[in-house]
Amino acid sequence: MSLDQLKAFLGLMSTDMALRQTVMAAATADDVAQIAGKLGYQFSGDELLRLSGQKVGRVKVTKQDIPGEYN
């Protein structure tokens, strides 16, 4: 069920440039899932990460490796 929700969200993202920019600015997969949740789509950040490297419709899911801060 949530995979269908995730695919539907990615489909919307492919046509809505403002949403795409919001998602691209998100720091984590969980942040993306929260953005989707506010729009009525239910999936987890882990489910999104499982699609990393795959193309869904016109959207390619890519995990961004952002180094953390070390003190």
BAGU-380022 format. One record per residue: residue number from 1; residue in one letter; chain; x, y, z of N, C-alpha, C, CB in turn. Coordinates in steps of 0.001 Angstrom, whole numbers. Glycine has a CB too. Example, Ala and Ser with C-alpha at 12.3 -4.5 7.8 and 13.67 -1.06 7.14 Angstrom:
# residues 2
(1 A A (13190 -5690 7800) (12300 -4500 7800) (13200 -3300 7800) (11308 -4473 9046))
(2 S A (12850 -2250 7080) (13670 -1060 7140) (12900 30 7870) (14084 -598 5725))
//
This chain:
# residues 71
(1 M A (828 -1202 0) (0 0 0) (865 1256 0) (-938 4 1212))
(2 S A (1848 1341 899) (2648 2558 960) (3545 2714 -267) (3493 2560 2222))
(3 L A (3912 1608 -917) (4693 1718 -2153) (3867 2414 -3226) (5152 321 -2644))
(4 D A (2583 2101 -3274) (1690 2774 -4223) (1604 4269 -3896) (274 2130 -4193))
(5 Q A (1536 4579 -2606) (1492 5979 -2161) (2781 6703 -2564) (1286 6058 -621))
(6 L A (3905 6044 -2363) (5201 6619 -2716) (5288 6880 -4214) (6338 5691 -2274))
(7 K A (4873 5916 -5016) (4909 6082 -6469) (3978 7211 -6918) (4520 4768 -7165))
(8 A A (2817 7325 -6290) (1888 8406 -6626) (2492 9763 -6276) (546 8215 -5892))
(9 F A (3159 9840 -5123) (3810 11087 -4716) (4915 11462 -5705) (4390 10955 -3289))
(10 L A (5715 10488 -6108) (6784 10769 -7071) (6202 11210 -8411) (7678 9528 -7264))
(11 G A (5063 10659 -8777) (4383 11094 -10001) (3960 12544 -9906) (3168 10217 -10280))
(12 L A (3413 12928 -8755) (3036 14324 -8542) (4264 15214 -8578) (2296 14492 -7208))
(13 M A (5335 14740 -7964) (6570 15521 -7928) (7122 15779 -9333) (7618 14804 -7082))
(14 S A (6883 14866 -10239) (7409 15031 -11596) (6690 16132 -12364) (7299 13725 -12358))
(15 T A (5485 16514 -11912) (4732 17553 -12620) (4628 18862 -11854) (3357 17056 -12925))
(16 D A (4941 18840 -10568) (4814 20024 -9717) (6203 20529 -9344) (3985 19707 -8439))
(17 M A (6663 21559 -10046) (8032 22047 -9853) (8247 22644 -8462) (8363 23086 -10910))
(18 A A (7248 23296 -7886) (7392 23853 -6538) (7583 22722 -5527) (6155 24717 -6161))
(19 L A (6820 21653 -5680) (6972 20500 -4801) (8346 19876 -4987) (5871 19462 -5070))
(20 R A (8770 19774 -6215) (10098 19190 -6499) (11191 19991 -5802) (10365 19146 -8028))
(21 Q A (11114 21308 -5856) (12122 22149 -5201) (12086 21967 -3691) (11904 23627 -5556))
(22 T A (10887 21845 -3124) (10749 21618 -1685) (11387 20293 -1292) (9268 21639 -1270))
(23 V A (11127 19259 -2074) (11692 17940 -1789) (13206 17966 -1942) (11080 16875 -2716))
(24 M A (13707 18637 -2964) (15146 18698 -3188) (15861 19428 -2048) (15441 19387 -4518))
(25 A A (15167 20325 -1363) (15761 21065 -251) (15677 20292 1065) (15076 22413 -100))
(26 A A (14932 19198 1084) (14783 18409 2314) (16115 17766 2685) (13688 17320 2145))
(27 A A (16377 17683 3983) (17660 17165 4460) (17700 15635 4516) (17959 17730 5832))
(28 T A (16568 14998 4797) (16559 13542 4962) (15353 12922 4252) (16544 13170 6461))
(29 A A (15422 11608 4085) (14295 10874 3501) (13068 10988 4403) (14666 9387 3281))
(30 D A (13280 11031 5712) (12150 11199 6628) (11492 12565 6436) (12613 11033 8087))
(31 D A (12297 13590 6127) (11737 14918 5842) (10854 14868 4599) (12867 15959 5653))
(32 V A (11293 14134 3601) (10504 13983 2375) (9189 13269 2698) (11306 13197 1292))
(33 A A (9259 12234 3522) (8047 11512 3914) (7088 12431 4670) (8405 10291 4780))
(34 Q A (7608 13337 5482) (6753 14280 6203) (6095 15273 5244) (7569 15034 7264))
(35 I A (6837 15736 4251) (6273 16629 3227) (5122 15914 2521) (7369 17068 2193))
(36 A A (5365 14660 2150) (4339 13866 1475) (3133 13657 2379) (4909 12513 1036))
(37 G A (3383 13413 3655) (2305 13189 4607) (1365 14378 4704) (2874 12879 5964))
(38 K A (1919 15573 4623) (1099 16786 4671) (190 16896 3450) (1991 18025 4768))
(39 L A (563 16199 2382) (-241 16198 1157) (-1142 14964 1058) (669 16267 -63))
(40 G A (-1137 14134 2109) (-2013 12971 2132) (-1390 11667 1674) (-3174 13241 1304))
(41 Y A (-85 11660 1426) (609 10442 999) (1298 9832 2210) (1642 10742 -140))
(42 Q A (1183 8518 2374) (1742 7852 3541) (2807 6832 3141) (635 7171 4339))
(43 F A (4058 7142 3472) (5174 6210 3313) (6279 6679 4248) (5675 6138 1813))
(44 S A (7242 5819 4485) (8332 6159 5401) (9591 6558 4630) (8636 4976 6334))
(45 G A (10487 7190 5344) (11775 7525 4755) (12533 6279 4339) (12607 8337 5729))
(46 D A (12413 5202 5124) (13073 3937 4772) (12548 3382 3454) (12875 2902 5884))
(47 E A (11251 3490 3251) (10674 3013 1990) (11197 3831 816) (9136 3080 2039))
(48 L A (11349 5124 1028) (11910 5978 -22) (13351 5577 -315) (11840 7465 388))
(49 L A (14129 5340 728) (15531 4964 538) (15678 3632 -198) (16233 4886 1884))
(50 R A (14717 2740 -27) (14776 1451 -730) (14677 1622 -2249) (13651 535 -239))
(51 L A (14129 2738 -2686) (14024 3002 -4133) (15233 3751 -4682) (12763 3800 -4427))
(52 S A (16220 4021 -3828) (17397 4773 -4266) (18062 4091 -5463) (18404 4917 -3109))
(53 G A (18344 4891 -6465) (18969 4390 -7683) (17974 3944 -8736) (19872 3258 -7352))
(54 Q A (16694 3923 -8392) (15671 3488 -9339) (14934 4683 -9920) (14681 2535 -8662))
(55 K A (14409 4484 -11102) (13596 5506 -11744) (12136 5099 -11624) (14003 5703 -13234))
(56 V A (11323 6008 -11106) (9886 5786 -10963) (9202 6848 -11810) (9419 5852 -9444))
(57 G A (8617 6420 -12922) (8045 7390 -13854) (9163 8254 -14413) (6963 8268 -13161))
(58 R A (9007 9566 -14235) (10031 10496 -14742) (10972 10973 -13641) (9367 11701 -15399))
(59 V A (10887 10376 -12460) (11700 10800 -11324) (12688 9701 -10956) (10808 11156 -10112))
(60 K A (13969 10059 -10872) (14971 9112 -10403) (15237 9406 -8935) (16287 9200 -11249))
(61 V A (15105 8376 -8112) (15321 8510 -6677) (16820 8352 -6420) (14482 7451 -5865))
(62 T A (17418 9371 -5821) (18843 9360 -5565) (19122 9743 -4126) (19569 10301 -6518))
(63 K A (19836 8899 -3428) (20235 9193 -2055) (21420 10158 -2096) (20599 7881 -1274))
(64 Q A (21309 11232 -1341) (22379 12206 -1265) (23229 11907 -36) (21817 13650 -1216))
(65 D A (24519 11780 -212) (25417 11575 917) (25977 12922 1336) (26561 10581 560))
(66 I A (25496 13389 2470) (25934 14678 2988) (26753 14404 4235) (24720 15630 3292))
(67 P A (28030 14775 4207) (28862 14477 5375) (28391 15254 6607) (30333 14805 5077))
(68 G A (28483 14610 7748) (28097 15238 9008) (29212 16133 9541) (27736 14172 10044))
(69 E A (28897 16830 10575) (29888 17690 11200) (30585 16923 12314) (29238 18982 11746))
(70 Y A (31844 17107 12419) (32628 16452 13467) (33368 17513 14247) (33619 15410 12874))
(71 N A (33289 17422 15554) (34005 18372 16410) (35198 17693 17049) (33074 18951 17493))
//
